[in-house]
Amino acid sequence: MNQNERKKLIGLDDVLLDGKTVLVRVDFNVAVGEDNKVDGFEDYRIVAAIPTIEELLQRRCKVILLTHLGRPGEEEGNFDLAPIRRRIEELLGEEVKTLKTLSGPEVDAVVAGMEPGSLVMMPNVRTDEREVNASMSLAEDLAGTAEVYVNEAFSVSHRDHASVSLLPTLLPSCAGRRTVLEHEVLTALSSDPARPYVAIVSGAKVHTKVELMDKLLEQVDQLCVGGKIANTFLSVKNYCADTDCEDEDMEAAKKIIQKAGDKLVLPVDVVIGPKGKEENTVETVSVDKVPEGVGGVWDLGPKTIELYLSYCKKAKTVMWNGPVGKFEDDRYAAGTHSLAEGLSEVEARVVVGGGDTAYALETMRLIKKFDHVSVGGGAMLAILEKGQMPGLEPLIKT
């Protein structure tokens, strides 16, 4: 597939928007600190949506923001949108009023009384069980509040949820600026990457990324692995006995090894240590020197990072998805940090994805040094695996 054959999304320039009431589906499912604030290390997804929101306000639209907070089915946690609303106000310099319900006479009255170029925020859409059940009744209720729908929630567009995949079938709809950019960058990466192409894939479970790795093996020159995925491959190779590896992951790893040949690049050294934080003893060892009964393999060692970067320095395209170690624990953050610093200096086009990866780059102040840092984790993988997502299908130009 070449550039001219790739599907394009309907964008803000393709729909009549000026002066309209616009419902903007965003993904502001971001971390809130212990101080009940969203700070500059946690607001990447919010910042990414701001240009679209500002443009709509400048075009005298009444803007209704709709987000979720929490994962599907999650019942315990803090789902208060107030910290997120305050962060939006700080970034926009505009007041953001809140609605108490997702639809109904009260919503209609508030929207009718809005000044052009102002905005309100709806409650957490996942508090309504109809959202994750892809209920047309919820989509119809939401459609009744606006004249136009804008998807600026690329990171949740792989979900077949009411406000993501059904709502855009009921209103004139388009993708926001960031969603269009994400789609363009990732479909290009999926269909026609410049070679040599190196992919670095990490994560918790091999079987969840089998389709991705199978697809990548058809395209890449090297596939490097990290995180729990690397542990599984090392266990298959009998370098370490990770008792947490599931049979499903072990079988998937065996099949990938058989298919990959010399394209698959495994760690040569790792950081080992106890599972709990009560002990601080960690050690970097060669993969063939991992002791029996070790508590865990938690990070990639410096020789492995050097090896992976050696391939990346020769590449024209690099894709990195997922921290390569348990980076939230300072003892096991060096691998991810070293890899990020190294990749920020290579000449290749580097595309990075995954919420945890973006967070790591934010804390290091490195995001602007990369060609593209995706707001999506699962959404990025869906594009790379399948080239399409339920939330974007209604927005494809015909």
VMD Tcl script that draws the C-alpha trace (Angstrom):
set ca {
  {0.00 0.00 0.00}
  {1.43 3.40 -0.89}
  {0.75 6.84 0.53}
  {-1.98 7.65 -1.99}
  {-3.94 4.49 -1.18}
  {-4.16 5.03 2.55}
  {-7.55 5.83 3.98}
  {-7.99 9.39 5.19}
  {-10.22 10.71 7.95}
  {-12.87 13.41 7.70}
  {-11.34 16.35 9.55}
  {-12.32 19.72 10.96}
  {-12.00 21.30 7.52}
  {-14.54 18.91 6.01}
  {-17.56 19.66 8.21}
  {-19.58 22.83 8.82}
  {-18.58 23.81 12.35}
  {-18.74 27.58 12.79}
  {-21.28 28.53 15.42}
  {-22.43 24.93 15.94}
  {-22.95 23.02 19.16}
  {-20.16 20.45 19.08}
  {-19.75 17.39 21.28}
  {-16.04 16.56 21.51}
  {-15.20 13.04 22.70}
  {-11.84 13.29 24.44}
  {-9.76 10.87 26.48}
  {-8.73 12.70 29.63}
  {-8.26 9.47 31.57}
  {-5.05 10.76 33.15}
  {-3.37 10.25 36.50}
  {-4.27 12.56 39.36}
  {-1.57 13.17 41.95}
  {-1.87 12.81 45.71}
  {-2.34 16.59 45.84}
  {-5.55 16.10 43.82}
  {-4.00 17.88 40.85}
  {-3.07 16.93 37.30}
  {0.45 18.22 36.76}
  {2.73 18.62 33.76}
  {3.94 15.01 33.98}
  {0.42 13.64 33.72}
  {-1.43 15.84 31.23}
  {-0.05 14.70 27.85}
  {-3.43 13.54 26.56}
  {-5.08 16.77 27.67}
  {-2.40 18.92 26.05}
  {-2.73 16.94 22.81}
  {-6.44 17.83 22.54}
  {-6.09 21.53 23.37}
  {-5.46 22.77 19.78}
  {-8.75 21.25 18.59}
  {-10.68 22.68 21.54}
  {-9.13 26.12 21.04}
  {-9.97 26.07 17.34}
  {-13.60 25.22 18.04}
  {-13.85 28.01 20.60}
  {-12.35 30.47 18.11}
  {-14.93 29.35 15.57}
  {-17.67 30.39 18.03}
  {-18.80 26.84 18.73}
  {-20.54 25.77 21.89}
  {-18.19 23.01 22.99}
  {-19.33 20.04 25.08}
  {-16.46 17.90 26.35}
  {-17.11 14.21 27.01}
  {-14.51 11.95 28.60}
  {-14.23 8.78 30.61}
  {-12.21 8.18 33.75}
  {-11.28 4.66 34.80}
  {-11.16 1.38 32.90}
  {-14.24 -0.53 31.68}
  {-15.84 -2.33 34.62}
  {-13.62 -0.61 37.20}
  {-15.66 0.13 40.32}
  {-13.09 1.23 42.90}
  {-11.09 4.41 42.52}
  {-11.36 8.17 42.34}
  {-13.46 9.11 39.33}
  {-13.86 12.80 40.19}
  {-13.38 14.95 37.08}
  {-12.76 18.15 39.08}
  {-8.92 17.93 38.93}
  {-9.12 17.35 35.18}
  {-11.49 20.27 34.71}
  {-9.13 22.53 36.65}
  {-6.19 21.48 34.47}
  {-8.19 22.24 31.32}
  {-8.98 25.69 32.70}
  {-5.28 26.29 33.38}
  {-4.28 25.26 29.86}
  {-7.05 27.15 28.08}
  {-7.37 30.18 30.35}
  {-11.13 29.62 30.08}
  {-13.82 28.69 32.59}
  {-15.13 25.15 32.19}
  {-18.58 24.61 33.62}
  {-19.80 21.10 34.45}
  {-23.02 19.27 33.73}
  {-24.56 16.89 36.24}
  {-26.05 14.45 33.74}
  {-25.27 13.18 30.25}
  {-28.62 14.18 28.75}
  {-32.07 15.49 29.60}
  {-33.86 18.81 30.13}
  {-31.15 20.22 32.42}
  {-28.46 19.59 29.82}
  {-30.63 21.08 27.09}
  {-31.22 24.20 29.18}
  {-27.54 24.71 29.98}
  {-26.46 24.20 26.36}
  {-29.17 26.56 25.09}
  {-27.91 29.25 27.48}
  {-24.23 28.88 26.53}
  {-22.46 31.77 24.85}
  {-20.80 31.00 21.50}
  {-17.15 30.21 22.11}
  {-17.69 28.69 25.57}
  {-17.47 25.15 26.86}
  {-18.90 22.74 29.39}
  {-17.87 19.26 30.55}
  {-20.19 16.31 30.90}
  {-19.88 13.74 33.71}
  {-17.71 10.63 33.35}
  {-19.42 8.71 30.54}
  {-18.43 5.34 32.01}
  {-20.66 5.95 35.02}
  {-23.43 4.98 32.60}
  {-23.20 1.23 32.00}
  {-24.67 1.72 28.53}
  {-21.35 3.20 27.38}
  {-19.24 0.02 27.51}
  {-22.23 -2.05 26.37}
  {-22.35 -0.02 23.15}
  {-25.96 0.97 23.75}
  {-27.66 2.82 20.91}
  {-29.99 4.45 23.45}
  {-27.04 6.22 25.10}
  {-25.66 7.24 21.71}
  {-29.06 8.70 20.81}
  {-29.25 10.56 24.14}
  {-25.81 12.09 23.57}
  {-26.59 12.93 19.95}
  {-29.57 14.94 21.13}
  {-27.30 17.38 22.95}
  {-25.26 18.57 19.93}
  {-25.22 19.29 16.19}
  {-21.76 17.94 15.36}
  {-19.52 15.22 16.82}
  {-15.72 15.44 16.94}
  {-13.51 12.50 17.88}
  {-10.43 13.83 19.66}
  {-10.03 10.61 21.61}
  {-7.73 8.57 19.41}
  {-6.45 6.64 22.44}
  {-9.90 5.12 23.07}
  {-10.95 4.68 19.43}
  {-10.21 0.95 19.56}
  {-13.15 0.58 21.95}
  {-16.54 -0.37 20.53}
  {-18.34 1.92 22.98}
  {-21.47 4.00 22.55}
  {-19.78 7.41 22.55}
  {-16.92 6.19 20.36}
  {-18.30 3.99 17.59}
  {-22.07 4.60 17.59}
  {-22.41 8.34 18.26}
  {-20.56 9.40 15.08}
  {-23.11 7.46 13.01}
  {-25.89 9.73 14.31}
  {-24.45 13.21 13.74}
  {-22.30 15.01 11.18}
  {-18.91 13.87 12.46}
  {-15.20 14.35 12.00}
  {-11.85 13.68 13.63}
  {-9.97 16.30 15.65}
  {-6.55 17.57 14.63}
  {-4.66 15.16 16.88}
  {-6.74 12.16 15.86}
  {-6.06 12.89 12.18}
  {-2.33 13.19 12.92}
  {-2.25 9.93 14.88}
  {-4.06 8.13 12.09}
  {-1.75 9.49 9.39}
  {1.46 8.69 11.27}
  {0.49 5.21 12.40}
  {-1.12 4.05 9.17}
  {2.05 5.14 7.37}
  {4.11 3.19 9.88}
  {1.87 0.16 9.44}
  {1.81 0.19 5.65}
  {5.00 1.71 4.30}
  {7.81 2.22 6.85}
  {11.21 3.35 5.62}
  {13.76 0.55 5.98}
  {15.78 -0.55 7.87}
  {12.95 -0.73 10.41}
  {13.54 -1.63 14.07}
  {10.71 -2.28 16.55}
  {11.09 -2.40 20.32}
  {8.10 -4.08 21.97}
  {7.55 -4.43 25.68}
  {4.64 -5.22 27.95}
  {3.25 -7.68 30.45}
  {1.95 -10.57 28.35}
  {3.14 -12.07 25.08}
  {-0.25 -13.40 23.98}
  {-1.78 -9.91 24.00}
  {0.80 -8.79 21.44}
  {1.08 -11.90 19.28}
  {-0.84 -10.29 16.40}
  {1.34 -7.20 16.59}
  {4.56 -9.18 16.68}
  {3.42 -11.39 13.80}
  {2.65 -8.29 11.73}
  {5.94 -6.65 12.67}
  {7.95 -9.71 11.71}
  {6.68 -9.24 8.15}
  {8.07 -5.69 8.09}
  {10.94 -5.16 10.50}
  {14.62 -5.91 10.19}
  {14.94 -6.39 13.97}
  {12.37 -6.96 16.68}
  {13.75 -6.20 20.15}
  {11.81 -7.12 23.28}
  {11.68 -5.90 26.87}
  {9.60 -6.04 30.04}
  {7.65 -9.14 30.99}
  {7.62 -10.15 27.34}
  {11.42 -10.46 27.44}
  {11.17 -12.58 30.58}
  {8.93 -15.02 28.76}
  {11.32 -15.39 25.84}
  {14.24 -15.85 28.24}
  {12.27 -18.54 30.08}
  {11.58 -20.36 26.83}
  {15.32 -20.21 26.11}
  {15.99 -21.61 29.62}
  {17.95 -18.57 30.73}
  {15.70 -17.97 33.71}
  {12.77 -19.69 35.39}
  {10.05 -17.07 35.70}
  {7.31 -18.84 37.62}
  {4.88 -16.02 36.79}
  {4.95 -16.79 33.06}
  {1.62 -18.24 31.94}
  {1.47 -21.31 29.72}
  {-0.39 -19.29 27.08}
  {2.48 -16.79 26.95}
  {5.12 -19.51 26.80}
  {3.43 -21.20 23.86}
  {3.03 -17.88 22.05}
  {6.71 -17.08 22.62}
  {7.78 -20.44 21.19}
  {5.83 -19.81 17.98}
  {7.29 -16.33 17.59}
  {10.83 -17.65 18.09}
  {10.26 -20.24 15.35}
  {8.90 -17.63 12.96}
  {11.31 -14.80 13.73}
  {14.67 -16.40 13.13}
  {17.48 -13.89 13.53}
  {15.06 -10.94 13.40}
  {14.26 -11.45 17.09}
  {16.75 -9.72 19.39}
  {16.70 -10.83 23.06}
  {18.39 -9.25 26.09}
  {22.01 -10.16 26.82}
  {21.99 -8.79 30.38}
  {19.24 -8.05 32.88}
  {18.66 -6.44 36.25}
  {17.51 -8.90 38.88}
  {16.27 -8.38 42.41}
  {13.58 -9.18 44.97}
  {9.91 -8.71 44.21}
  {9.20 -6.50 47.20}
  {10.45 -2.99 47.90}
  {11.60 -3.93 51.38}
  {14.95 -5.06 50.00}
  {17.20 -2.80 47.97}
  {19.68 -5.35 46.65}
  {19.62 -5.43 42.86}
  {22.21 -6.83 40.49}
  {22.97 -6.70 36.76}
  {23.90 -10.10 35.35}
  {24.37 -11.77 31.99}
  {21.30 -13.72 30.90}
  {23.28 -16.96 31.12}
  {24.21 -16.18 34.75}
  {20.72 -15.62 36.21}
  {20.68 -17.58 39.51}
  {18.05 -20.21 40.17}
  {15.20 -19.03 42.35}
  {15.86 -15.34 41.68}
  {13.01 -13.07 42.78}
  {12.55 -11.53 39.37}
  {14.05 -10.12 36.20}
  {12.90 -6.53 36.28}
  {14.88 -4.45 33.80}
  {17.19 -4.60 30.81}
  {20.89 -4.20 31.52}
  {23.22 -1.61 29.95}
  {24.72 -4.04 27.42}
  {21.24 -4.88 26.15}
  {20.33 -1.21 25.79}
  {23.58 -0.66 23.92}
  {22.78 -3.61 21.65}
  {19.26 -2.38 20.88}
  {20.50 1.16 20.20}
  {23.18 -0.18 17.85}
  {20.41 -1.46 15.58}
  {18.40 1.75 15.96}
  {21.37 3.90 14.94}
  {21.47 2.07 11.59}
  {17.70 2.27 11.06}
  {15.55 4.75 9.16}
  {12.44 3.93 11.22}
  {12.13 2.94 14.89}
  {8.92 2.04 16.72}
  {8.98 1.74 20.52}
  {5.97 0.57 22.53}
  {6.18 0.08 26.30}
  {8.77 0.70 29.04}
  {11.44 -2.01 28.95}
  {11.46 -2.57 32.72}
  {9.47 -1.95 35.86}
  {10.30 1.74 35.52}
  {7.83 2.91 38.18}
  {10.29 1.44 40.69}
  {13.44 3.59 40.68}
  {15.63 0.49 41.05}
  {14.46 -0.72 37.66}
  {14.09 2.53 35.72}
  {17.58 2.83 34.24}
  {16.86 0.68 31.18}
  {13.85 2.72 30.07}
  {15.65 6.00 30.77}
  {18.81 4.98 28.92}
  {16.84 3.72 25.95}
  {14.80 6.95 25.81}
  {17.92 9.11 25.94}
  {19.61 7.05 23.25}
  {16.59 7.04 20.93}
  {16.21 10.80 21.30}
  {19.57 11.20 19.54}
  {19.31 8.75 16.63}
  {18.78 9.99 13.08}
  {15.94 7.57 12.36}
  {12.28 8.58 12.46}
  {11.21 7.42 15.92}
  {7.55 6.74 16.78}
  {6.76 6.00 20.42}
  {3.51 4.83 22.00}
  {1.87 3.67 25.22}
  {0.67 5.71 28.16}
  {3.46 4.56 30.47}
  {6.08 5.27 27.83}
  {4.73 8.78 27.26}
  {4.74 9.36 31.02}
  {8.36 8.27 31.24}
  {9.31 10.66 28.43}
  {7.41 13.48 30.11}
  {9.28 13.02 33.38}
  {12.53 13.14 31.41}
  {11.44 16.19 29.37}
  {12.17 14.27 26.17}
  {8.81 14.18 24.35}
  {9.68 17.05 22.00}
  {12.84 15.23 20.87}
  {10.84 12.44 19.23}
  {9.15 12.57 15.84}
  {5.85 11.31 17.24}
  {4.71 10.22 20.69}
  {1.27 8.65 20.41}
  {-1.42 9.35 23.00}
  {-2.62 5.78 22.51}
  {-1.38 2.44 23.79}
  {-4.03 -0.08 22.81}
  {-5.18 2.18 19.98}
  {-1.68 2.40 18.56}
  {-1.39 -1.39 18.62}
  {-4.80 -1.76 16.94}
  {-3.72 0.46 14.05}
  {-0.40 -1.35 13.64}
  {-2.09 -4.76 13.81}
  {-5.28 -4.21 11.81}
  {-5.08 -0.76 10.24}
  {-8.56 0.15 11.51}
  {-10.59 0.78 14.68}
  {-14.32 0.93 15.49}
  {-14.16 4.58 16.53}
  {-12.54 5.71 13.29}
  {-14.45 3.61 10.77}
  {-17.42 6.08 10.67}
  {-14.95 8.90 10.01}
  {-13.22 7.43 6.94}
  {-13.52 9.55 3.80}
  {-15.36 7.78 1.00}
}
mol new
graphics top color blue
foreach p $ca { graphics top sphere $p radius 0.5 }
foreach p [lrange $ca 0 end-1] q [lrange $ca 1 end] { graphics top cylinder $p $q radius 0.2 }
display resetview
